[in-house]
């Protein structure tokens, strides 16, 4: 039983990573270096920490890119 649970968790993790990779492709950044992508994400995390206006601005950009379909 535990083995099945572990397998399900691994599949869920793999699906999440694939979806996150899709976001990179959707942003047109598929061929950027991984260090740059990580740097961008870490910088964004720091900038939105406690700054609701910046969070809202970035959410609006993302929602437009999704066509108002964020999930």
Buried (B, 14 or more C-beta within 10 A) or exposed (E): EEEEEEEEEEEEEEEEEEEEEEEBEEEEEEEEEEEEBEEBEEEEEEEBEEEEEEBEEBEEEEEEBEEEEEE
